[in-house]
Amino acid sequence: MVWQRTTVYGNQMTMGIRKRTSLGLVPALCLVCLWGCMPRLAPATPPGVALAPGRYLTAYYRAPEFTPAQATYVLTPFEVSTAQGVAADTFQGLLMEELTQAWRANGLKLAPQGDALVNGVVQFVAVRGAVFRFLRGKIDADLVVSGAITRGGDTLFACQDRISLSSPVNPGPPAPKERELLMRQAARTFAIHLLNEMLLYWPPAEGK
């Protein structure tokens, strides 16, 4: 009888472990599905412009005559097409703040009226992982954004960037303004990539 009770108890433990393991696989599978949901969007660039891989941006185009320091720029709000886990207007405001600061920090001219128009589209922005944050200890952000600089109908510069970031926090309750801080970091990362690609440039003939 002792052997039978031990066997039954052992079987119950095995079934319990299998059940907990199966339940544990559900969140893991959900996370894999979420990570695979970031869209592979095509660049929203002006017609006739072909992008090439960038050193900082995912892809870019640069007109041979484009000299960034000699232009006066007008920054227009980037339209946000798809936003998940964050308000579209909130991210738009953060992005324009970061672009404005990046332009000024690099000594580029901004004015209400100028010869170079900067516009773009945030094709996709999302904050992921809030549901499972207590397990992973962080949330994630994805950003797909395209932009162009034009003058009189001619494209001087065009680009696309894809950015994925995670919040560097510990398991537990979310940090104050964690979502906003992560979104701002995503916007700042794009601004840095854009300005680096514009300013740290050498013509192909120089072999750099």
C-alpha positions as CSV (number, residue, x, y, z in Angstrom):
1,M,0.0,0.0,0.0
2,V,2.9,2.4,0.8
3,W,4.4,1.7,-2.6
4,Q,1.0,2.4,-4.3
5,R,0.5,5.7,-2.4
6,T,4.1,6.7,-3.3
7,T,3.4,5.9,-6.9
8,V,0.2,7.8,-7.0
9,Y,1.8,10.8,-5.3
10,G,4.7,10.7,-7.7
11,N,2.4,10.6,-10.7
12,Q,0.5,13.6,-9.3
13,M,3.7,15.5,-8.8
14,T,4.8,14.7,-12.4
15,M,1.4,15.8,-13.7
16,G,1.6,19.0,-11.7
17,I,5.1,19.8,-13.0
18,R,4.0,19.2,-16.6
19,K,0.9,21.4,-16.1
20,R,3.0,24.2,-14.7
21,T,5.5,23.8,-17.5
22,S,2.8,23.9,-20.1
23,L,1.3,27.0,-18.5
24,G,4.7,28.6,-18.4
25,L,5.1,28.0,-22.1
26,V,2.1,30.2,-22.8
27,P,3.7,33.5,-21.8
28,A,6.9,32.6,-23.6
29,L,5.0,31.8,-26.8
30,C,3.1,35.1,-26.5
31,L,6.4,37.0,-26.2
32,V,7.8,35.3,-29.3
33,C,4.7,36.2,-31.2
34,L,4.9,39.8,-30.0
35,W,8.6,40.1,-31.0
36,G,7.7,38.8,-34.4
37,C,4.9,41.3,-35.0
38,M,7.1,44.3,-35.8
39,P,6.2,45.1,-39.4
40,R,8.8,45.1,-42.2
41,L,7.6,48.3,-43.8
42,A,8.9,49.6,-47.1
43,P,10.5,53.1,-47.0
44,A,8.2,56.1,-47.4
45,T,10.6,58.0,-49.7
46,P,10.0,60.4,-52.6
47,P,9.4,58.8,-56.0
48,G,12.5,58.0,-58.0
49,V,14.8,58.0,-54.9
50,A,16.8,54.8,-54.3
51,L,18.1,54.2,-50.7
52,A,21.4,52.6,-49.9
53,P,22.5,51.0,-46.6
54,G,23.7,53.7,-44.2
55,R,26.4,53.7,-41.5
56,Y,24.1,55.1,-38.9
57,L,20.6,55.0,-40.5
58,T,19.1,51.8,-41.8
59,A,19.1,53.3,-45.3
60,Y,19.6,56.7,-46.9
61,Y,19.9,58.8,-50.1
62,R,22.1,61.9,-50.4
63,A,22.1,64.3,-53.4
64,P,25.7,65.1,-54.5
65,E,25.1,68.9,-54.1
66,F,23.7,68.6,-50.6
67,T,25.8,70.6,-48.1
68,P,24.0,70.6,-44.7
69,A,25.7,73.5,-43.1
70,Q,24.7,75.9,-45.9
71,A,20.9,75.3,-45.7
72,T,18.3,76.9,-43.5
73,Y,15.8,74.2,-42.4
74,V,12.1,74.2,-41.7
75,L,11.1,71.2,-39.5
76,T,7.5,70.0,-40.0
77,P,5.7,67.6,-37.7
78,F,6.2,63.9,-38.7
79,E,2.9,62.2,-39.3
80,V,2.4,59.1,-37.0
81,S,0.7,56.4,-39.0
82,T,0.5,53.5,-36.5
83,A,1.0,53.8,-32.8
84,Q,0.6,50.9,-30.3
85,G,1.0,51.4,-26.5
86,V,1.6,55.1,-26.9
87,A,-0.5,58.0,-28.1
88,A,0.4,59.2,-31.6
89,D,0.4,62.9,-30.7
90,T,2.6,62.2,-27.6
91,F,5.3,60.5,-29.6
92,Q,5.0,63.1,-32.4
93,G,5.8,65.8,-29.8
94,L,8.7,63.9,-28.4
95,L,10.2,63.3,-31.8
96,M,10.0,67.0,-32.9
97,E,11.6,68.1,-29.6
98,E,14.5,65.7,-30.1
99,L,14.9,66.7,-33.8
100,T,14.9,70.4,-32.9
101,Q,17.5,69.9,-30.2
102,A,19.7,67.8,-32.4
103,W,19.6,70.4,-35.2
104,R,20.5,73.2,-32.8
105,A,23.2,71.2,-31.0
106,N,25.0,70.7,-34.3
107,G,24.9,74.3,-35.3
108,L,22.4,73.9,-38.2
109,K,20.0,76.8,-39.0
110,L,16.3,76.5,-38.2
111,A,13.7,79.1,-39.2
112,P,10.0,79.4,-39.8
113,Q,10.8,79.9,-43.5
114,G,13.9,78.4,-45.1
115,D,15.1,76.8,-48.2
116,A,15.2,73.2,-47.0
117,L,12.0,71.4,-45.8
118,V,12.3,68.5,-43.4
119,N,9.3,66.2,-43.2
120,G,8.7,62.5,-42.6
121,V,6.4,59.7,-41.5
122,V,6.5,57.5,-38.4
123,Q,5.2,54.4,-40.0
124,F,5.2,52.4,-36.8
125,V,5.9,53.1,-33.1
126,A,5.0,50.7,-30.3
127,V,5.7,50.0,-26.6
128,R,5.7,46.2,-26.0
129,G,6.0,43.9,-23.0
130,A,3.9,45.8,-20.4
131,V,1.8,42.7,-19.7
132,F,4.9,40.5,-18.9
133,R,7.0,43.3,-17.4
134,F,6.9,41.7,-14.0
135,L,8.6,38.6,-15.5
136,R,11.1,40.2,-17.8
137,G,11.8,43.3,-15.8
138,K,11.7,45.7,-18.8
139,I,9.5,46.9,-21.6
140,D,10.5,47.3,-25.3
141,A,10.0,50.0,-28.0
142,D,10.0,49.6,-31.7
143,L,10.2,52.5,-34.2
144,V,10.1,52.6,-38.0
145,V,10.5,56.1,-39.4
146,S,11.1,57.6,-42.8
147,G,12.1,61.2,-43.7
148,A,13.2,63.5,-46.4
149,I,14.8,66.9,-46.9
150,T,13.7,68.7,-50.0
151,R,14.4,72.1,-51.7
152,G,12.1,73.4,-54.4
153,G,10.8,70.0,-55.2
154,D,14.2,68.4,-55.4
155,T,15.2,65.7,-52.8
156,L,18.4,66.5,-51.0
157,F,18.3,63.7,-48.4
158,A,16.0,60.8,-47.7
159,C,16.2,58.1,-45.1
160,Q,14.6,55.2,-43.2
161,D,15.5,54.0,-39.8
162,R,14.4,51.0,-37.7
163,I,15.1,51.1,-33.9
164,S,14.4,48.7,-31.1
165,L,15.2,49.6,-27.5
166,S,14.5,48.1,-24.0
167,S,14.1,49.9,-20.7
168,P,17.1,49.2,-18.4
169,V,15.1,48.5,-15.3
170,N,14.7,45.8,-12.7
171,P,11.7,43.5,-12.1
172,G,8.9,45.1,-10.1
173,P,6.6,48.0,-10.6
174,P,7.2,50.3,-13.5
175,A,9.6,53.2,-12.9
176,P,8.0,56.7,-13.0
177,K,7.4,57.8,-16.6
178,E,9.1,54.7,-17.9
179,R,7.1,54.6,-21.1
180,E,7.7,58.2,-21.8
181,L,11.5,57.9,-21.2
182,L,11.7,54.9,-23.5
183,M,9.8,56.7,-26.2
184,R,12.0,59.8,-25.9
185,Q,15.1,57.6,-26.1
186,A,13.8,56.1,-29.3
187,A,13.2,59.5,-30.8
188,R,16.6,60.7,-29.7
189,T,18.3,57.7,-31.2
190,F,16.7,58.4,-34.6
191,A,17.7,62.1,-34.4
192,I,21.3,61.1,-33.6
193,H,21.4,58.6,-36.5
194,L,20.0,61.2,-38.9
195,L,22.4,64.0,-38.0
196,N,25.4,61.6,-38.0
197,E,24.5,60.3,-41.4
198,M,24.1,63.9,-42.7
199,L,27.2,65.4,-41.2
200,L,29.7,62.6,-40.9
201,Y,29.9,62.0,-44.6
202,W,32.7,61.5,-47.1
203,P,32.2,61.2,-50.8
204,P,32.7,57.6,-52.2
205,A,35.8,58.9,-54.2
206,E,37.7,59.4,-50.9
207,G,37.3,55.7,-50.1
208,K,35.7,56.3,-46.6
